[in-house]
Amino acid sequence: MALPRLKIFGWGREGEGLTPAEEAFALDIHRARFGVSDLPAIPTPTLADIRLRAPRIAPPASLARICTTDVYERAQHAHSKGFTDSVRVLANDFSNAPDIIAYPETEPDIAAVMDWAGSAGAALIPFGGGSSVCGGVTPPRDAKAVVTLDLAKLDKVLEIDRSSRAARIQAGVFGPHLEHQLRPHGLTMRHYPQSFECSTLGGWIATRSGGHYATLYTHIDDFVESLRIVTPAGTLETRRLPGSGAGPSPDRMFIGSEGILGVITEAWMRLQDRPTFRAGGAVRFTDFFTAARALRVMSQAGLYPSNCRILDPQEAYNTGAADGSVAIMVLAFESADHPLDAWMARALEICGDFGGKPEAPGGGDAHREGAAEQWRNAFIRMPFARELMTPRAILSDTFETAITWDRFETFHDSVKSATDNAILQATGRPGQVTCRFTHVYPDGPAPYFSFHGLGRHGALLEQWDTIKKAASDAVIDGGGTITHHHAVGREHRPWYDRQRPDLFATALKAAKKALDPHGVMNPGVLIDP
């Protein structure tokens, strides 16, 4: 699929971005929030402004056909898409860009690049779509040289098993192209992370992505049937099965491995029939905790809505879904088999037990109307806001976690308070911290926090670091996970090290030594080789 190039600064592809109306809405909220009349922006660098150091290595002649040192390619692969990356790009800091970008066309190409990188002492980084927001594909600064591996040419659905509802898919396929190939067969993977348009199947698997479904089918783990992986020590393929009790799962070893053990090249993925029945809408609650209690009952009732996210009042206001006086639950069911009236009716009955008031009757197209549709549009468009905010020195970022129901309310308050205090400490003025649920389990929710502060150019990285450390400390001290679906990368490593059992770290290091004996693959992520 011929598509515009991915941006170097900002989210998405060249030519994409917020509309003037969306920009005005976002800036008005920030002006009111910080009590300022203007938010002037500094200019962003263009490709012509970027200067890169000379490549420190050169590919052998046998690999030259799949390697490039093009300035755009090296610059576009130099950073992830998190807040710190946007600050560095804005400062025209490409001092650590990869030396070579490799676009393999076959598995033997991948193995050959691995062999070359190992012999050259270079770090090898599997790039996926580059949509990491935690430094997962950012080159390590202490590397002798860096080769970035981009699987964009391996983007085909190779085989479909209609009777088992599964497909063998190459890992470099982006979300829209994957669905485009499945659609003629009446099938869908129905995995829609917020990064869907700018991320790949291999990236989803390597980072344990969380997708569209708020319950039941949440992480990419649920969709993986088997994997094929090229490692520096050789290639392995797991057996394709609906389930197995034969020892520890080899698939699980690579799901979430973030490129430190090898490169996922293909996967058999479980699919679904395309949904034809839908029901949904929005429900208003007096406060966030009451909405959460209703959602706990719903999650434990076995209804399994495809979407049941809740937004605290300020989060609802920021997305245009409400006026800031109520919490909003976005509720949706879908099926390829049966009408959903009974499920929706029971969900609304539970909401009513907690004072929830439906915005619409809850059938037909209600899931695409009112607050539900407003939030959906805001959610999809949200990543584009960073290129608007960072040039105006606005510290705007997110972090997500998960916690059991018995600890949620105390945990929420302690994390929010720590983050609020850190914003004040870092910037000298109050900011804002909001919360929503992205996923819900019978034993607990996945709270997703957003924070906003008015920073200062020249100090944005230090200010962000103060806030990030305080928030992450509060998450770990409160018993939560440092990441629910954004992966670990380099930015979450200090807290992942605290969360991860020491003996497991020892076992993971042994696995890395066996599969990547020279420590070539994405060094510094998850563990130190």
N, C-alpha and C positions, 0 to 999 in steps of 0.2 A: 504494500500500500504506500503510494507516494505521499509523503506528509512533509509539511514545513519542518525546518530544523528545530531542535530543542533550544531554548534560550540559554545563554550563558548567565545572564542576571535575571532572576525571576522564575516564575513557575510556567510550565507548559511550553508551547511551541511559538515560534516567532509569529507575530501578528495577533496572538491571543492576549487577553487581559480584561480588566474590569471595564465596564461601560462608563461613560461620564456620569450617569445617574448613580451607579454603584460607588464610584469614587466620591462623589459629593456626599452620599449617605454616610460612608465610612469616615470621611474627614469631619463632617459635622458632629458625629458622635465623639470623636477624639477631641475636638475643640471644646466641646461642652464638658467632657470628662476632665480635661486638664486646665480648664479655665483660661484658655488662650484664644486670641482672635485670629492668629495666623500660624500656619505650620509650613514654613518654607522648606523646600527640598534642595539638596545639593545634586549636581548632575551625576549621572551614572556613566561609567566608561563604555566606550564602543569597542568593537573588535580592533579597530585601527589604533586604539590607545594601548592595547595590551602588548607587553613585552615579556618574552619568555626566555629563560636561559637555554643555551644550546643543549640538545639531547646528550646525555652522558654515555649512552650506549647506542649501538646501531644493530639492527637485526641482521642475521645471516642472509645470504642471497636467497636461500630456499624459502624464507619467510617474508621477504620484502613485498611480495604481491598482496599480503594481507595486513601489512603494517603501514602506519602513517605518522608523520610528524607535523601535519598541517596545524597551523596556529589555532584555527577554530576548534579542531578536534581536541587538541591538548588543553585548550582553555575550558572547553565545555566539560571535559572529564576531570578538571582540576579540583572541583568542589562538589559537595553534596547539595541539598536544598534546605538545610536548616537555617536558623537565624544567624549563627556565627558565620556560615558560608556567605550569606547575603552581605554581611558587614565587610568581609574580606574582599568580595568581588567589588563592592562599592568603593573600597579603598584601592582598587586596582592591584590587589595583592595576589599575583599568580606565581609567587616565588617557588612554590613547591608543586608545580604542574607535573603530571607524568611525562616521562621522556618519550614513550612510544605508546600508541594506541593500536591494538591488534584486533582485527575483525575476522575471526576464524570462520571458515565455511564448512568444516567437517570436524569430527572428533579427532582424527589424526592431526589436524591443524592445532587443536587445543593442546594435545599431548606434546607436540613439537615446541609450542611456545613455552610450555612448562619446563621442558628440558633445557631450552635456551636460557630462560630466566634463571633457572637454578645454576647453570654453569657460569652465568654472568654475575651471580650474586645479587640479582635484582628482585625486588618485591613484585608479586603478581596480584593484581586486584581485579576480581570479577565485578563488573560494573552494574549489571542489571539495567534498569532504566535510569539510574543515578538519582532516584527520588528520595534517598535516605535523608532523614532529618536529624540524625544523630552521629554524623561523621563516619558512616559505615563504609563509604567508598572514597574517603579523603586520603590521599597518599600520606604515608608515615614520613615524618620529617627526617628521621635518622637513617633512611634507606640509602644504600649506595646508588641505586637507580630504581625507577618504577616503570613497570609495564602494566597498562590497564587493558583488560580483556573485555571486549564488548561483543555479545552474542546476537546482535541485531540481525545478522544474516541467517540465523537458525531460528526461523519464526513460523514453521509450518505445523499444521495438524496432520500428522503422518498416517494415522489409522483410527478408525472409529468402530467400536464394538457396540452396535445399537442394542443388542439384547441385554448386555450388562450395563448399558448406559455409561460408557467409559471411552476415553480417547487417549491415544499416544501423541504427545505434543512436545515440540521442541521448546527449550527453555527461554529462548530469546524473544518469544512473541509478546508484543504489547497487548494489554487488555482488550482494546477495541478490535484489533485484528484477530484475536482469538475468538471473540464472540461472532465476528463476521464469518469466520470459517465454520463455526458450529451451527449458525442460524439455518442454513438450507436443510439440515438434518432434524430440525425441530428441537434442538438440544441447546443447553446453556450450562456454563459452569456456575453462573450466578454468584460470582465472587467479585464484589465491587468495593475495594478499598478506596479511600478518598483519592489516592494517587492512581486510580484505575487507568486513566488515559496515558500516563507517563511512567508506568512500571510494567515489569515483565513477569511471566510465570516463574522463571527461575529465581527472580528477586523475591517474589511472594513466598516461595518455598524456603529459600535461604534465610529469610527474616521472620518466619512464622507470622505472616501477614494476617491481619484481621479484616474481614470484608463486610459486605452488605448486611448479612444476617445478624441481628442483635441477639438471637437465641439459637440454640441447636447447632446450626452450621455457622460457626463463628470464625475460627482460625482455619488457615489453609490446610492444617493437619487433617481435617475432616474429609478433605477432597483427594488426598494423595493415596493412590492404589499401589504404585511402585515407582522406583526412581532408577535412573542411570547416571552415574557420576564418573567423571575423569579426575583422577588424583595423580599427583607426582609419582606415586608408587604403582599406578596401574588403573585400569577401568573396572568398575563393578556395577552390577545390575541386580536389584532386589527382585524377589519373586512376586509376580502379580497375583494377589489374593484378596478376597473381600475381608479377611481377617485371619489372624494366626496367633497361636499361643506358644510358638517355638522360640523361646528365649527372648532376650531384649530385642526390640524391633530395630533392624538396620535402617529402615526409613527414618525413624525418629532420631537417629544419630546425625542425619544430615539436614533434617528439617530444623531450621534455626541455627545452622552452623555458620552462617554469615561469611561463607567463602574461605574459611580457614583450613578446611579439610580437602577441598577439591571444588570442581565446577560441575554443577548439575546441568546435564545436557538435554535430557528427555525425562518425561514423567507420564505414566498412565494416571489420568485424573478421572475421578468420579464426576459424572454429569447429572443433569436433571432435565426433564421435559420442560419446555418453556411454559411459564404460568399463563393461565387463561382466566382464572377466577381471582378477584382481588376485593379486599374490603379494608377500610381504614379511615383515619381522620386524626383530629387533634382533641385532646382533653385538657381542660384547665383545672389547676389545683391552687389552693390558697398559698401553699409553700412547697419547697423542694423536698423536704423530708417526708411530708405526707404523700407526695407523688411517689417517692421511693418505697414507702411502705406498701402502697398499692401495687407497685411493680414487683415487690418481693412475693406477694400473694399470687400474682399472675404467673410469675416465673416458676413457682412451686406447684401450680395447678396443672402443668403439662399442656398448656395451650400452644406454646411455642410460636408466638407471633414472629414474622420475619423482621419487623421493626418495632421496637418499644423503647425508644430513647426518651429521656426526660431532660429538660433544660431548666436551670434555675431562672428566676425572674430576670436577672440582668443579662444572662446569656440569651434568653428569649428576646429581650429588647434589642440587644446588639445585632441580632439576625433579622429583625423586623417581624418576628413571629408573634410578639405581644407588646404591651405597653410598659412592661417592667413591674407590674403589680401582681402577676400570677406566674406560677411555674407551668410549663407546657409538657404534656406527654404526646409524642408523635407515635401513633399506633397503626400497624398495618399487618394484614395477613395476605398470603397468596398461595395458590395451589394450581397445579395442572390437572387436577382430578375431580375436585368437588367444590360446590358452593361453600361459602365461609360464614354465612349468617349466624349460625349457632356459636361459632368461635368468637365472632365479634360481639355478639350479644352478651356472652359470658364475660368477656374482657371488660365491656362497659359496665356490667353489673358490679364487677369487682371495683372498678374506678368509682362508681357511685357509692359504694360502701365507705369510701374515704373522702367523699365530698367532691369527687371529680365531675366536672360538667362538660359533656361533649360539645364541641364547636359545631358539629354537623351530625346528621343521623347516623353516619358510620358505614354506609354502603356505597356501591357504585364507584364513582370517581372521587369520593371524599378524601382519599389519600393524596390526591393531586389538587387539592383546593385549600384555601384559607391558610392557617398557621402551618399546617403540615407541608404544603407546597412551598410556602415562604421559607421555612427552615431548610427544606431539601435544596432549593436553589442556592441559598446562602452557604450551605455545607459544601456544595460542589464548587462554588466560586471562591470560597474562602482562601485557598492557597495563593490566588492571584494578588491578594491584598499586600503581601510582603513587599513586593516591588514598589508599592505606593507608600508603605509605612517606613521602611528602613531609611530611605533618603531623607525622611523628615525626623530622624532620630527617635522614632517611636519603638520602644521595646515591646514587641508583641510576639508571644510564643505560646506553646502548649506543652503539656506533659500529661501522660496517662498512666494509669495503674489499675490494680484490682485488689479487692479486700472482701473479707467475708461480711455477711449481713450484720452479725453481732457487733462488729467493730466499726461499721461504716460511719455512723453519725459523728462519733468522737474523732475518728480518723479524718473525716472531711473538715471538721472545724480546726483541727490542729494543723493540717496541711495548708488550709486557706490562710490561717493566721500567720504561720511562718512565712508564707509567700508575700502576704501583704506587708509584713514588717520588713522583709528584705527589699521590697520595692522602695519603701520609704528610706531605708538606709542607703540604698544604692543611688537613688535619684534626688533625695531631699524633698520629695513631695509624694503625697498619696497616689497610688495607682488603683488598679482594679483586678480582682481575681474572680473568675466565674467557673461554674462547673456544669457539666452535663454527663449523662451516661451514654456510652457508645455500645456496650454489650451487657447482657444480663444473664446470670447463671442461677440455678436454684439455690446455690450456697453463697452468692454474692454478686455485686455489680462491678463494672469497670468504669470508675469515675475518670473523666477527662477534664482537666483544668486548663483554662486559658488565662494568661496574665498580660497586663498592659501597663506600661510606665512611660513617662516622658524622659528620654535619655539625653545624652550629649555626644555629638560627634567627637571622635577622638577617644572617648571613654566607653563606647557601647559594649565592647567585648568584656571589659572589667565589670561593668554594671550588670550585664547579663549573667556573668559568672557568679556574682554575689547572689543573685536571685535563684539561679539554677541550683547552686549548692544548698541553699537553705531549703528550697522545695524538695530536693532529692533526699536530703538528710531527714526531713520530716516524713517522707514516704517510707523510707527504710526503717526509721525508728518506730513508725506506727504499725509496722508489720506488713506493709504492702509490697508490691513488686515494682522494681525500678522501671519496668516497661511491660505493657500489656500487649501491644502490637506494633510498636515503633522500632523494635530491635535494640541491640546494645550499642554497636558501633564503638567509636572512640570516646564519645561524650558521656556515655553511661557506664563506662568501665569501672570507675572507682566504686560505684554503688552496686554494680553487678558482682564485684569481688566480695562485697560484704554480704550479699544475698546468697551467693552460691556456696554450698558446702565445700570445705577445704579438700576433702577426699575426692569429691567429684572433680574439682579442678585438677587434681593429680591424675585422675583417670582420663580426663579430656586431653591433658598434655601428652599422655602416653599414646592416645589415639592419633593426635597430631604428629607425633614423632614417627608412628608407623606409616601414616599416609603421606606425610609431607616432611621427610627426614631433614631437608635443608631449610625448613622454615620459610618457604617461598610465598605461601598463600596468605594474603591479607594480614601480615604480621601486626600484632598489637591489638587486634580485635578479639574479644572474648578471653584470651589468655596471652601470656608472653611465651613465645616458643623457646 
